[in-house]
């Protein structure tokens, strides 16, 4: 399956543990989040009330960088 292959590729990418503050915008609201790890294929974020699977989000960093992403795993933490 395509989704399984994509998941396996994401897992193979080297992950870098970090603790970076970020801001997420989704459902018309801005919320503070923390980037817990980052790789070439995605990021793991921590947020009090994470968005649901498939939600489109805008991730903004303190330096002004911004990315539009889609939630691909949801739970206590979530991945984009």
N, C-alpha and C positions, 0 to 999 in steps of 0.2 A: 504494500500500500504506500501511496505517496506520503501520507501523514506520518507513517512509521519511519520511513526513510528520512524525512525532514527532521523528525525527533532525534534519530540516531546521529545525523550530521551535527545537530546542535550540541549533543552530548560530547562529541569528539573534539569540539573547539576548546582550546585552553581557556580556563576560567581564571579571572584575577579577582581575588577577594579585595573588597574596598568598603569604605564607609563614607559615602558622598551624599550630601544633602541635595535634594532635587524638589521640583514642584511639578505636579501632574495636573493637567486640566482634562476633565471628562464630565459628561452629563451636565455641562454648563457651570461646573464648579472648579475651583483651584484647591488642591490639597498638597500638604507637605509629605514627602516620601524620602526614603533612604535607599540608595543603590547599594546592595550587599555584594553582588559580584557582576562581572562584565566579561563578555567574550566577543569574538568576531560575529557571532550569530545571535546574540541577545543579551539580556540583562535580567537579574533577579532583583526585584524591588520589594521593600517592606513599607506597608501603609496600614493605618488603623482600620480603615474600611476599604479594602481593595476592590477594584472594578471586577465585573464578571467576565468570563471567557468571551472573547470576540469583541470586547469593547475597544473602540478607537480612542487613544489617548495622545496628548501632547506632553512630552517630557522636556522640561526646561532646567538647565543647570545654572549655577550661580554666575558662571562666566558669560552667560547669554546664549550659549548653544542651545538649540531646540531640535527635537526630532518628533515626527508623527509615527506612532507605533500602534500595534494591535496586541491585545492580551492573548497569549497562547496557552497559558497555564494559570489557573486561579486557585486561591486558597488563602491561608494565613499570609503567605507571601505570594507574589505572582510574577510571571515572566512575560517579557515582551520581546 
